[in-house]
Amino acid sequence: MQHRRGRNLKWGLALMLALALSGCVSPPSPGSKISEALASAESEGTAVLDLGEYVPGRWTRMLIVCGGSRDELSRELGFRFDEIDPGSPGFLSAAIFADDDTVVSMVVADAEPAFDDHWYFHFCSSPSDDSHDQEANIYARERGDTELSFRMHTTADDLRYWTVPHNHSTT
């Protein structure tokens, strides 16, 4: 009986450890998945990605945000949303995936260079564009129309980054 109880205790501890460790490893974020897809397209210099494939969950529309204000973003979403400020000096762009009154997921692109095989990218035409002084640059697309074309650029010091070189509005 003692031997059996010890074996059950070992299996129980092993199971608890496995469950605890499995909770420590989170799935890759949509931004990480997009970075990986762009890194694999380096030799071509262009990539067409359907962002909807990288964002699971129940969402009905994607907003590409390249500038504007919190009020303009909230107006476009149809509900108050203060988690990002498209008018702040450090903001470059974001892709927001929303349902009726909820943001389901968000990928915020910032000015950090590539690190650990993650590629610097953003959803607007150029990182040097000062879109914060312009009117709102918020483009809405329905689920199923979330494909974007990215183009790779290389700076003089060999930093590689990706942009979306066209207007996001649908016709």
Buried (B, 14 or more C-beta within 10 A) or exposed (E): EEEEEEEEEEEEEEEEEEEEEEEEEEEEEBBBBBBBBBBEBEEEEEBEBEBBEBBEEEBEBBBBBBBBBBEBBEBBBEEEBEEBBBBEEEBBBBBBBBEEEEBBBBBBBEEEEBEEEBBBBBBBBBBEBEBBEEEBBBBBBEBEEBEBEBBBBEEEEEEBBBBBBEEBEEE
